[in-house]
Amino acid sequence: MKNFRIEHRTSDGLDVLDLHGELDAHTASHLEESLKTLINSKKPYIIVNCGKLDYIASAGLGVFMAYIEDVREIGGDIKLTNMNDKVYNVFDLLGFPTLYDILEDERDAVKKFASQS
C-alpha cells in the first residue's frame, strides 16, 4: 500500500483533514471514511489541507465528487487548501475550481467559511 495518511483536527471550530502522501485507488477509501464520518456527525464545514499531498489519482478526485453534494445538502461545504502545483493542475484540468473553493492556504478557508455564515 502506498504511503498515505489523514490527520483530523479542528481549527476555529472547523474540521480539517490534513492529507499526506499519495491519494489513489488503493488509498481513496481512507478519505471516503473520513468524509462519511464527518457527514454522519453533522460536521459539514470541512477544510481539506493538501499541503502534504504529493499525488492524486482519479479515484481520489472521485471521492471528492461523491461527497460534495452530501455535505452541501446539510448546509456545509468542503474547501481545499495548500495544493502544490502538480496536485492543483490535476484538479484544474478536471474543472474542480468551478465546483470547489480552492484556496491558497488554510487561513483563507477559515475566513471564507466565516464570511458565509
N, CA, C and O atoms as a printed pandas DataFrame, in Angstrom:
     atom_number atom_name residue_name chain_id  residue_number  x_coord  y_coord  z_coord
0              1         N          MET        A               1    0.845   -1.191    0.000
1              2        CA          MET        A               1    0.000    0.000    0.000
2              3         C          MET        A               1    0.885    1.247    0.000
3              4         O          MET        A               1    1.937    1.286    0.637
4              5         N          LYS        A               2    0.438    2.239   -0.715
5              6        CA          LYS        A               2    1.186    3.493   -0.807
6              7         C          LYS        A               2    1.178    4.211    0.537
7              8         O          LYS        A               2    0.318    3.972    1.384
8              9         N          ASN        A               3    2.134    5.075    0.706
9             10        CA          ASN        A               3    2.240    5.859    1.921
10            11         C          ASN        A               3    1.191    6.977    1.889
11            12         O          ASN        A               3    1.370    7.979    1.197
12            13         N          PHE        A               4    0.112    6.804    2.631
13            14        CA          PHE        A               4   -0.949    7.807    2.695
14            15         C          PHE        A               4   -1.537    7.800    4.086
15            16         O          PHE        A               4   -1.761    6.743    4.676
16            17         N          ARG        A               5   -1.785    8.981    4.603
17            18        CA          ARG        A               5   -2.487    9.063    5.878
18            19         C          ARG        A               5   -3.259   10.370    5.954
19            20         O          ARG        A               5   -2.971   11.336    5.246
20            21         N          ILE        A               6   -4.246   10.365    6.835
21            22        CA          ILE        A               6   -5.080   11.542    7.066
22            23         C          ILE        A               6   -5.013   11.871    8.543
23            24         O          ILE        A               6   -5.197   10.998    9.392
24            25         N          GLU        A               7   -4.752   13.124    8.848
25            26        CA          GLU        A               7   -4.835   13.596   10.226
26            27         C          GLU        A               7   -6.061   14.494   10.318
27            28         O          GLU        A               7   -6.252   15.389    9.494
28            29         N          HIS        A               8   -6.888   14.247   11.328
29            30        CA          HIS        A               8   -8.085   15.057   11.548
30            31         C          HIS        A               8   -7.858   15.949   12.758
31            32         O          HIS        A               8   -7.427   15.485   13.813
32            33         N          ARG        A               9   -8.153   17.226   12.595
33            34        CA          ARG        A               9   -8.041   18.173   13.708
34            35         C          ARG        A               9   -9.108   19.239   13.527
35            36         O          ARG        A               9   -9.782   19.293   12.499
36            37         N          THR        A              10   -9.251   20.080   14.530
37            38        CA          THR        A              10  -10.177   21.207   14.389
38            39         C          THR        A              10   -9.378   22.504   14.449
39            40         O          THR        A              10   -8.352   22.606   15.121
40            41         N          SER        A              11   -9.892   23.487   13.718
41            42        CA          SER        A              11   -9.269   24.809   13.676
42            43         C          SER        A              11  -10.392   25.829   13.587
43            44         O          SER        A              11  -11.179   25.809   12.641
44            45         N          ASP        A              12  -10.467   26.712   14.558
45            46        CA          ASP        A              12  -11.521   27.728   14.589
46            47         C          ASP        A              12  -12.916   27.099   14.469
47            48         O          ASP        A              12  -13.793   27.652   13.804
48            49         N          GLY        A              13  -13.115   25.953   15.109
49            50        CA          GLY        A              13  -14.407   25.285   15.084
50            51         C          GLY        A              13  -14.711   24.533   13.798
51            52         O          GLY        A              13  -15.809   23.998   13.642
52            53         N          LEU        A              14  -13.766   24.483   12.885
53            54        CA          LEU        A              14  -13.948   23.775   11.612
54            55         C          LEU        A              14  -13.141   22.482   11.649
55            56         O          LEU        A              14  -12.114   22.394   12.323
56            57         N          ASP        A              15  -13.616   21.490   10.923
57            58        CA          ASP        A              15  -12.885   20.229   10.826
58            59         C          ASP        A              15  -11.879   20.322    9.689
59            60         O          ASP        A              15  -12.210   20.730    8.575
60            61         N          VAL        A              16  -10.651   19.938    9.991
61            62        CA          VAL        A              16   -9.578   19.971    8.999
62            63         C          VAL        A              16   -9.053   18.556    8.801
63            64         O          VAL        A              16   -8.733   17.853    9.760
64            65         N          LEU        A              17   -8.972   18.157    7.545
65            66        CA          LEU        A              17   -8.339   16.887    7.185
66            67         C          LEU        A              17   -7.021   17.216    6.493
67            68         O          LEU        A              17   -7.007   17.810    5.415
68            69         N          ASP        A              18   -5.926   16.830    7.115
69            70        CA          ASP        A              18   -4.604   17.011    6.516
70            71         C          ASP        A              18   -4.269   15.734    5.760
71            72         O          ASP        A              18   -4.169   14.661    6.356
72            73         N          LEU        A              19   -4.095   15.851    4.445
73            74        CA          LEU        A              19   -3.767   14.688    3.617
74            75         C          LEU        A              19   -2.258   14.610    3.428
75            76         O          LEU        A              19   -1.605   15.609    3.126
76            77         N          HIS        A              20   -1.709   13.401    3.613
77            78        CA          HIS        A              20   -0.267   13.176    3.485
78            79         C          HIS        A              20   -0.031   12.038    2.506
79            80         O          HIS        A              20   -0.625   10.969    2.649
80            81         N          GLY        A              21    0.826   12.248    1.515
81            82        CA          GLY        A              21    1.238   11.165    0.641
82            83         C          GLY        A              21    0.502   11.123   -0.675
83            84         O          GLY        A              21    0.265   12.154   -1.304
84            85         N          GLU        A              22    0.135    9.904   -1.092
85            86        CA          GLU        A              22   -0.455    9.687   -2.413
86            87         C          GLU        A              22   -1.882    9.173   -2.276
87            88         O          GLU        A              22   -2.127    8.139   -1.655
88            89         N          LEU        A              23   -2.821    9.913   -2.869
89            90        CA          LEU        A              23   -4.234    9.547   -2.838
90            91         C          LEU        A              23   -4.581    8.903   -4.174
91            92         O          LEU        A              23   -4.652    9.575   -5.203
92            93         N          ASP        A              24   -4.796    7.581   -4.142
93            94        CA          ASP        A              24   -5.059    6.848   -5.379
94            95         C          ASP        A              24   -6.112    5.775   -5.114
95            96         O          ASP        A              24   -6.780    5.799   -4.081
96            97         N          ALA        A              25   -6.257    4.843   -6.038
97            98        CA          ALA        A              25   -7.286    3.801   -5.914
98            99         C          ALA        A              25   -7.105    2.963   -4.642
99           100         O          ALA        A              25   -8.084    2.474   -4.079
100          101         N          HIS        A              26   -5.879    2.799   -4.198
101          102        CA          HIS        A              26   -5.616    1.980   -3.013
102          103         C          HIS        A              26   -5.887    2.724   -1.718
103          104         O          HIS        A              26   -6.136    2.098   -0.687
104          105         N          THR        A              27   -5.841    4.052   -1.754
105          106        CA          THR        A              27   -5.947    4.830   -0.508
106          107         C          THR        A              27   -7.212    5.687   -0.438
107          108         O          THR        A              27   -7.509    6.266    0.607
108          109         N          ALA        A              28   -7.951    5.770   -1.532
109          110        CA          ALA        A              28   -9.134    6.648   -1.576
110          111         C          ALA        A              28  -10.174    6.279   -0.521
111          112         O          ALA        A              28  -10.897    7.149   -0.034
112          113         N          SER        A              29  -10.254    4.995   -0.164
113          114        CA          SER        A              29  -11.246    4.570    0.834
114          115         C          SER        A              29  -11.002    5.245    2.190
115          116         O          SER        A              29  -11.946    5.444    2.953
116          117         N          HIS        A              30   -9.757    5.596    2.496
117          118        CA          HIS        A              30   -9.461    6.290    3.757
118          119         C          HIS        A              30  -10.110    7.675    3.773
119          120         O          HIS        A              30  -10.694    8.088    4.775
120          121         N          LEU        A              31   -9.999    8.377    2.660
121          122        CA          LEU        A              31  -10.632    9.698    2.557
122          123         C          LEU        A              31  -12.147    9.551    2.604
123          124         O          LEU        A              31  -12.837   10.341    3.248
124          125         N          GLU        A              32  -12.651    8.546    1.924
125          126        CA          GLU        A              32  -14.090    8.293    1.905
126          127         C          GLU        A              32  -14.610    8.087    3.336
127          128         O          GLU        A              32  -15.623    8.675    3.714
128          129         N          GLU        A              33  -13.933    7.268    4.119
129          130        CA          GLU        A              33  -14.339    7.017    5.504
130          131         C          GLU        A              33  -14.299    8.297    6.339
131          132         O          GLU        A              33  -15.207    8.551    7.131
132          133         N          SER        A              34  -13.258    9.094    6.166
133          134        CA          SER        A              34  -13.139   10.346    6.934
134          135         C          SER        A              34  -14.288   11.291    6.610
135          136         O          SER        A              34  -14.876   11.888    7.512
136          137         N          LEU        A              35  -14.610   11.430    5.330
137          138        CA          LEU        A              35  -15.705   12.318    4.939
138          139         C          LEU        A              35  -17.047   11.789    5.437
139          140         O          LEU        A              35  -17.871   12.559    5.931
140          141         N          LYS        A              36  -17.271   10.482    5.311
141          142        CA          LYS        A              36  -18.524    9.882    5.793
142          143         C          LYS        A              36  -18.703   10.126    7.289
143          144         O          LYS        A              36  -19.797   10.466    7.741
144          145         N          THR        A              37  -17.632    9.953    8.047
145          146        CA          THR        A              37  -17.687   10.157    9.496
146          147         C          THR        A              37  -18.099   11.588    9.824
147          148         O          THR        A              37  -18.948   11.806   10.689
148          149         N          LEU        A              38  -17.505   12.560    9.142
149          150        CA          LEU        A              38  -17.857   13.967    9.393
150          151         C          LEU        A              38  -19.308   14.252    9.004
151          152         O          LEU        A              38  -20.029   14.925    9.741
152          153         N          ILE        A              39  -19.733   13.745    7.856
153          154        CA          ILE        A              39  -21.108   13.972    7.398
154          155         C          ILE        A              39  -22.103   13.335    8.373
155          156         O          ILE        A              39  -23.095   13.960    8.748
156          157         N          ASN        A              40  -21.835   12.099    8.778
157          158        CA          ASN        A              40  -22.728   11.411    9.709
158          159         C          ASN        A              40  -22.773   12.072   11.077
159          160         O          ASN        A              40  -23.763   11.945   11.797
160          161         N          SER        A              41  -21.702   12.779   11.440
161          162        CA          SER        A              41  -21.647   13.508   12.705
162          163         C          SER        A              41  -22.209   14.924   12.563
163          164         O          SER        A              41  -22.138   15.726   13.494
164          165         N          LYS        A              42  -22.771   15.220   11.379
165          166        CA          LYS        A              42  -23.323   16.554   11.093
166          167         C          LYS        A              42  -22.258   17.637   11.280
167          168         O          LYS        A              42  -22.516   18.686   11.871
168          169         N          LYS        A              43  -21.071   17.363   10.770
169          170        CA          LYS        A              43  -19.963   18.331   10.785
170          171         C          LYS        A              43  -19.650   18.676    9.341
171          172         O          LYS        A              43  -18.726   18.116    8.751
172          173         N          PRO        A              44  -20.426   19.607    8.762
173          174        CA          PRO        A              44  -20.328   19.836    7.324
174          175         C          PRO        A              44  -19.342   20.929    6.896
175          176         O          PRO        A              44  -19.239   21.227    5.706
176          177         N          TYR        A              45  -18.623   21.527    7.838
177          178        CA          TYR        A              45  -17.680   22.592    7.471
178          179         C          TYR        A              45  -16.287   21.990    7.477
179          180         O          TYR        A              45  -15.641   21.878    8.519
180          181         N          ILE        A              46  -15.837   21.603    6.282
181          182        CA          ILE        A              46  -14.632   20.782    6.160
182          183         C          ILE        A              46  -13.575   21.503    5.326
183          184         O          ILE        A              46  -13.843   21.986    4.226
184          185         N          ILE        A              47  -12.382   21.557    5.878
185          186        CA          ILE        A              47  -11.228   22.055    5.141
186          187         C          ILE        A              47  -10.330   20.853    4.876
187          188         O          ILE        A              47   -9.985   20.114    5.798
188          189         N          VAL        A              48   -9.953   20.663    3.620
189          190        CA          VAL        A              48   -9.008   19.603    3.275
190          191         C          VAL        A              48   -7.691   20.290    2.916
191          192         O          VAL        A              48   -7.567   20.940    1.877
192          193         N          ASN        A              49   -6.718   20.127    3.803
193          194        CA          ASN        A              49   -5.407   20.738    3.610
194          195         C          ASN        A              49   -4.544   19.755    2.826
195          196         O          ASN        A              49   -4.224   18.667    3.304
196          197         N          CYS        A              50   -4.174   20.160    1.613
197          198        CA          CYS        A              50   -3.417   19.302    0.690
198          199         C          CYS        A              50   -1.928   19.621    0.697
199          200         O          CYS        A              50   -1.202   19.220   -0.213
200          201         N          GLY        A              51   -1.476   20.330    1.702
201          202        CA          GLY        A              51   -0.081   20.760    1.749
202          203         C          GLY        A              51    0.929   19.630    1.697
203          204         O          GLY        A              51    2.037   19.815    1.192
204          205         N          LYS        A              52    0.569   18.465    2.209
205          206        CA          LYS        A              52    1.487   17.316    2.206
206          207         C          LYS        A              52    1.014   16.222    1.254
207          208         O          LYS        A              52    1.493   15.089    1.304
208          209         N          LEU        A              53    0.061   16.579    0.380
209          210        CA          LEU        A              53   -0.419   15.625   -0.620
210          211         C          LEU        A              53    0.516   15.691   -1.820
211          212         O          LEU        A              53    0.645   16.735   -2.459
212          213         N          ASP        A              54    1.167   14.572   -2.123
213          214        CA          ASP        A              54    2.155   14.540   -3.201
214          215         C          ASP        A              54    1.543   14.210   -4.553
215          216         O          ASP        A              54    2.061   14.607   -5.596
216          217         N          TYR        A              55    0.413   13.465   -4.521
217          218        CA          TYR        A              55   -0.143   12.937   -5.762
218          219         C          TYR        A              55   -1.617   12.645   -5.555
219          220         O          TYR        A              55   -2.018   12.208   -4.477
220          221         N          ILE        A              56   -2.433   12.883   -6.584
221          222        CA          ILE        A              56   -3.832   12.484   -6.533
222          223         C          ILE        A              56   -4.205   11.840   -7.864
223          224         O          ILE        A              56   -3.895   12.371   -8.931
224          225         N          ALA        A              57   -4.871   10.695   -7.788
225          226        CA          ALA        A              57   -5.346    9.985   -8.978
226          227         C          ALA        A              57   -6.849   10.200   -9.102
227          228         O          ALA        A              57   -7.481   10.785   -8.223
228          229         N          SER        A              58   -7.405    9.722  -10.197
229          230        CA          SER        A              58   -8.832    9.924  -10.446
230          231         C          SER        A              58   -9.703    9.328   -9.345
231          232         O          SER        A              58  -10.782    9.853   -9.072
232          233         N          ALA        A              59   -9.265    8.250   -8.708
233          234        CA          ALA        A              59  -10.047    7.662   -7.613
234          235         C          ALA        A              59  -10.182    8.643   -6.449
235          236         O          ALA        A              59  -11.235    8.710   -5.814
236          237         N          GLY        A              60   -9.138    9.392   -6.172
237          238        CA          GLY        A              60   -9.195   10.398   -5.113
238          239         C          GLY        A              60  -10.130   11.536   -5.480
239          240         O          GLY        A              60  -10.903   12.012   -4.649
240          241         N          LEU        A              61  -10.054   11.966   -6.727
241          242        CA          LEU        A              61  -10.964   13.014   -7.199
242          243         C          LEU        A              61  -12.411   12.542   -7.127
243          244         O          LEU        A              61  -13.313   13.313   -6.801
244          245         N          GLY        A              62  -12.616   11.277   -7.434
245          246        CA          GLY        A              62  -13.956   10.705   -7.387
246          247         C          GLY        A              62  -14.571   10.773   -5.997
247          248         O          GLY        A              62  -15.777   10.977   -5.856
248          249         N          VAL        A              63  -13.751   10.604   -4.979
249          250        CA          VAL        A              63  -14.261   10.698   -3.603
250          251         C          VAL        A              63  -14.767   12.114   -3.339
251          252         O          VAL        A              63  -15.837   12.290   -2.756
252          253         N          PHE        A              64  -14.015   13.109   -3.756
253          254        CA          PHE        A              64  -14.477   14.494   -3.568
254          255         C          PHE        A              64  -15.799   14.727   -4.294
255          256         O          PHE        A              64  -16.706   15.358   -3.752
256          257         N          MET        A              65  -15.906   14.221   -5.514
257          258        CA          MET        A              65  -17.146   14.393   -6.279
258          259         C          MET        A              65  -18.314   13.668   -5.613
259          260         O          MET        A              65  -19.440   14.165   -5.611
260          261         N          ALA        A              66  -18.043   12.503   -5.057
261          262        CA          ALA        A              66  -19.102   11.682   -4.472
262          263         C          ALA        A              66  -19.711   12.317   -3.225
263          264         O          ALA        A              66  -20.889   12.100   -2.941
264          265         N          TYR        A              67  -18.932   13.095   -2.479
265          266        CA          TYR        A              67  -19.417   13.579   -1.179
266          267         C          TYR        A              67  -19.748   15.061   -1.112
267          268         O          TYR        A              67  -20.327   15.511   -0.123
268          269         N          ILE        A              68  -19.397   15.830   -2.134
269          270        CA          ILE        A              68  -19.658   17.271   -2.059
270          271         C          ILE        A              68  -21.163   17.558   -1.953
271          272         O          ILE        A              68  -21.569   18.448   -1.206
272          273         N          GLU        A              69  -21.978   16.822   -2.685
273          274        CA          GLU        A              69  -23.428   17.067   -2.610
274          275         C          GLU        A              69  -23.973   16.727   -1.231
275          276         O          GLU        A              69  -24.811   17.455   -0.701
276          277         N          ASP        A              70  -23.504   15.623   -0.642
277          278        CA          ASP        A              70  -23.947   15.245    0.706
278          279         C          ASP        A              70  -23.620   16.344    1.713
279          280         O          ASP        A              70  -24.436   16.678    2.572
280          281         N          VAL        A              71  -22.425   16.893    1.595
281          282        CA          VAL        A              71  -22.001   17.956    2.508
282          283         C          VAL        A              71  -22.856   19.210    2.301
283          284         O          VAL        A              71  -23.293   19.834    3.267
284          285         N          ARG        A              72  -23.086   19.565    1.065
285          286        CA          ARG        A              72  -23.869   20.778    0.782
286          287         C          ARG        A              72  -25.338   20.601    1.156
287          288         O          ARG        A              72  -26.000   21.569    1.531
288          289         N          GLU        A              73  -25.853   19.379    1.057
289          290        CA          GLU        A              73  -27.243   19.121    1.450
290          291         C          GLU        A              73  -27.482   19.385    2.928
291          292         O          GLU        A              73  -28.598   19.730    3.316
292          293         N          ILE        A              74  -26.448   19.231    3.766
293          294        CA          ILE        A              74  -26.616   19.509    5.195
294          295         C          ILE        A              74  -26.086   20.901    5.548
295          296         O          ILE        A              74  -25.801   21.200    6.708
296          297         N          GLY        A              75  -25.963   21.737    4.525
297          298        CA          GLY        A              75  -25.632   23.145    4.748
298          299         C          GLY        A              75  -24.166   23.483    4.852
299          300         O          GLY        A              75  -23.811   24.582    5.279
300          301         N          GLY        A              76  -23.315   22.567    4.473
301          302        CA          GLY        A              76  -21.884   22.810    4.614
302          303         C          GLY        A              76  -21.167   22.931    3.294
303          304         O          GLY        A              76  -21.777   23.152    2.249
304          305         N          ASP        A              77  -19.852   22.780    3.362
305          306        CA          ASP        A              77  -19.022   22.844    2.172
306          307         C          ASP        A              77  -17.675   22.208    2.482
307          308         O          ASP        A              77  -17.301   22.030    3.641
308          309         N          ILE        A              78  -16.961   21.873    1.419
309          310        CA          ILE        A              78  -15.584   21.389    1.527
310          311         C          ILE        A              78  -14.711   22.418    0.822
311          312         O          ILE        A              78  -14.937   22.734   -0.346
312          313         N          LYS        A              79  -13.727   22.933    1.523
313          314        CA          LYS        A              79  -12.783   23.874    0.932
314          315         C          LYS        A              79  -11.412   23.204    0.886
315          316         O          LYS        A              79  -10.973   22.594    1.861
316          317         N          LEU        A              80  -10.754   23.324   -0.244
317          318        CA          LEU        A              80   -9.455   22.691   -0.459
318          319         C          LEU        A              80   -8.358   23.750   -0.379
319          320         O          LEU        A              80   -8.498   24.842   -0.931
320          321         N          THR        A              81   -7.268   23.421    0.313
321          322        CA          THR        A              81   -6.213   24.417    0.503
322          323         C          THR        A              81   -4.820   23.815    0.319
323          324         O          THR        A              81   -4.631   22.599    0.294
324          325         N          ASN        A              82   -3.857   24.728    0.193
325          326        CA          ASN        A              82   -2.430   24.411    0.259
326          327         C          ASN        A              82   -1.956   23.384   -0.770
327          328         O          ASN        A              82   -1.093   22.560   -0.467
328          329         N          MET        A              83   -2.511   23.426   -1.983
329          330        CA          MET        A              83   -2.100   22.456   -3.004
330          331         C          MET        A              83   -0.787   22.859   -3.660
331          332         O          MET        A              83   -0.537   24.036   -3.924
332          333         N          ASN        A              84    0.042   21.856   -3.916
333          334        CA          ASN        A              84    1.210   22.146   -4.740
334          335         C          ASN        A              84    0.747   22.230   -6.195
335          336         O          ASN        A              84   -0.374   21.835   -6.515
336          337         N          ASP        A              85    1.597   22.736   -7.062
337          338        CA          ASP        A              85    1.211   22.957   -8.464
338          339         C          ASP        A              85    0.793   21.674   -9.164
339          340         O          ASP        A              85   -0.159   21.669   -9.945
340          341         N          LYS        A              86    1.506   20.583   -8.883
341          342        CA          LYS        A              86    1.217   19.308   -9.554
342          343         C          LYS        A              86   -0.196   18.820   -9.199
343          344         O          LYS        A              86   -0.946   18.393  -10.077
344          345         N          VAL        A              87   -0.549   18.886   -7.920
345          346        CA          VAL        A              87   -1.880   18.450   -7.479
346          347         C          VAL        A              87   -2.941   19.416   -7.999
347          348         O          VAL        A              87   -3.994   18.987   -8.471
348          349         N          TYR        A              88   -2.667   20.720   -7.914
349          350        CA          TYR        A              88   -3.644   21.703   -8.402
350          351         C          TYR        A              88   -3.944   21.496   -9.887
351          352         O          TYR        A              88   -5.094   21.595  -10.313
352          353         N          ASN        A              89   -2.916   21.213  -10.662
353          354        CA          ASN        A              89   -3.117   21.035  -12.106
354          355         C          ASN        A              89   -4.084   19.898  -12.410
355          356         O          ASN        A              89   -4.854   19.989  -13.366
356          357         N          VAL        A              90   -4.063   18.838  -11.623
357          358        CA          VAL        A              90   -4.993   17.726  -11.820
358          359         C          VAL        A              90   -6.424   18.204  -11.534
359          360         O          VAL        A              90   -7.339   17.939  -12.313
360          361         N          PHE        A              91   -6.608   18.908  -10.414
361          362        CA          PHE        A              91   -7.932   19.447  -10.085
362          363         C          PHE        A              91   -8.405   20.421  -11.166
363          364         O          PHE        A              91   -9.563   20.392  -11.582
364          365         N          ASP        A              92   -7.499   21.272  -11.605
365          366        CA          ASP        A              92   -7.834   22.299  -12.590
366          367         C          ASP        A              92   -8.224   21.679  -13.930
367          368         O          ASP        A              92   -9.190   22.107  -14.562
368          369         N          LEU        A              93   -7.475   20.679  -14.353
369          370        CA          LEU        A              93   -7.730   20.001  -15.616
370          371         C          LEU        A              93   -9.155   19.442  -15.677
371          372         O          LEU        A              93   -9.772   19.406  -16.741
372          373         N          LEU        A              94   -9.663   19.010  -14.529
373          374        CA          LEU        A              94  -10.995   18.403  -14.470
374          375         C          LEU        A              94  -12.087   19.383  -14.045
375          376         O          LEU        A              94  -13.214   18.976  -13.763
376          377         N          GLY        A              95  -11.757   20.666  -14.000
377          378        CA          GLY        A              95  -12.779   21.679  -13.740
378          379         C          GLY        A              95  -13.173   21.870  -12.281
379          380         O          GLY        A              95  -14.183   22.513  -11.997
380          381         N          PHE        A              96  -12.402   21.328  -11.361
381          382        CA          PHE        A              96  -12.749   21.453   -9.947
382          383         C          PHE        A              96  -12.836   22.888   -9.432
383          384         O          PHE        A              96  -13.650   23.160   -8.550
384          385         N          PRO        A              97  -12.019   23.824   -9.952
385          386        CA          PRO        A              97  -12.138   25.197   -9.422
386          387         C          PRO        A              97  -13.517   25.829   -9.627
387          388         O          PRO        A              97  -13.841   26.808   -8.954
388          389         N          THR        A              98  -14.327   25.300  -10.529
389          390        CA          THR        A              98  -15.683   25.841  -10.686
390          391         C          THR        A              98  -16.643   25.212   -9.676
391          392         O          THR        A              98  -17.715   25.766   -9.432
392          393         N          LEU        A              99  -16.292   24.085   -9.090
393          394        CA          LEU        A              99  -17.152   23.375   -8.147
394          395         C          LEU        A              99  -16.757   23.590   -6.691
395          396         O          LEU        A              99  -17.599   23.540   -5.794
396          397         N          TYR        A             100  -15.491   23.826   -6.471
397          398        CA          TYR        A             100  -14.929   23.921   -5.127
398          399         C          TYR        A             100  -14.201   25.239   -4.948
399          400         O          TYR        A             100  -13.691   25.817   -5.908
400          401         N          ASP        A             101  -14.157   25.709   -3.703
401          402        CA          ASP        A             101  -13.224   26.785   -3.372
402          403         C          ASP        A             101  -11.871   26.124   -3.161
403          404         O          ASP        A             101  -11.699   25.309   -2.255
404          405         N          ILE        A             102  -10.915   26.486   -4.006
405          406        CA          ILE        A             102   -9.542   26.016   -3.843
406          407         C          ILE        A             102   -8.730   27.243   -3.456
407          408         O          ILE        A             102   -8.536   28.160   -4.254
408          409         N          LEU        A             103   -8.263   27.237   -2.218
409          410        CA          LEU        A             103   -7.655   28.433   -1.646
410          411         C          LEU        A             103   -6.176   28.226   -1.377
411          412         O          LEU        A             103   -5.696   27.109   -1.186
412          413         N          GLU        A             104   -5.477   29.347   -1.371
413          414        CA          GLU        A             104   -4.030   29.345   -1.206
414          415         C          GLU        A             104   -3.621   28.689    0.109
415          416         O          GLU        A             104   -2.705   27.869    0.152
416          417         N          ASP        A             105   -4.320   29.068    1.185
417          418        CA          ASP        A             105   -3.929   28.485    2.461
418          419         C          ASP        A             105   -5.116   28.350    3.408
419          420         O          ASP        A             105   -6.189   28.909    3.179
420          421         N          GLU        A             106   -4.897   27.605    4.455
421          422        CA          GLU        A             106   -5.972   27.226    5.375
422          423         C          GLU        A             106   -6.643   28.444    6.006
423          424         O          GLU        A             106   -7.858   28.446    6.201
424          425         N          ARG        A             107   -5.872   29.471    6.326
425          426        CA          ARG        A             107   -6.465   30.688    6.925
426          427         C          ARG        A             107   -7.501   31.311    5.986
427          428         O          ARG        A             107   -8.522   31.832    6.435
428          429         N          ASP        A             108   -7.226   31.250    4.671
429          430        CA          ASP        A             108   -8.188   31.780    3.696
430          431         C          ASP        A             108   -9.503   31.010    3.756
431          432         O          ASP        A             108  -10.578   31.598    3.633
432          433         N          ALA        A             109   -9.416   29.689    3.946
433          434        CA          ALA        A             109  -10.622   28.866    4.031
434          435         C          ALA        A             109  -11.416   29.199    5.288
435          436         O          ALA        A             109  -12.644   29.275    5.251
436          437         N          VAL        A             110  -10.718   29.395    6.393
437          438        CA          VAL        A             110  -11.389   29.760    7.653
438          439         C          VAL        A             110  -12.131   31.087    7.456
439          440         O          VAL        A             110  -13.288   31.217    7.857
440          441         N          LYS        A             111  -11.471   32.065    6.842
441          442        CA          LYS        A             111  -12.108   33.371    6.590
442          443         C          LYS        A             111  -13.311   33.224    5.674
443          444         O          LYS        A             111  -14.344   33.853    5.903
444          445         N          LYS        A             112  -13.191   32.405    4.646
445          446        CA          LYS        A             112  -14.286   32.215    3.694
446          447         C          LYS        A             112  -15.500   31.587    4.369
447          448         O          LYS        A             112  -16.629   32.007    4.116
448          449         N          PHE        A             113  -15.286   30.591    5.221
449          450        CA          PHE        A             113  -16.384   29.995    5.967
450          451         C          PHE        A             113  -17.028   31.047    6.886
451          452         O          PHE        A             113  -18.252   31.115    6.994
452          453         N          ALA        A             114  -16.201   31.858    7.539
453          454        CA          ALA        A             114  -16.723   32.883    8.451
454          455         C          ALA        A             114  -17.575   33.895    7.702
455          456         O          ALA        A             114  -18.597   34.344    8.221
456          457         N          SER        A             115  -17.173   34.257    6.497
457          458        CA          SER        A             115  -17.932   35.255    5.729
458          459         C          SER        A             115  -19.230   34.683    5.165
459          460         O          SER        A             115  -20.135   35.435    4.804
460          461         N          GLN        A             116  -19.324   33.357    5.089
461          462        CA          GLN        A             116  -20.534   32.724    4.541
462          463         C          GLN        A             116  -21.588   32.462    5.609
463          464         O          GLN        A             116  -22.749   32.206    5.289
464          465         N          SER        A             117  -21.186   32.526    6.879
465          466        CA          SER        A             117  -22.169   32.193    7.919
466          467         C          SER        A             117  -22.917   33.415    8.413
467          468         O          SER        A             117  -23.777   33.302    9.287
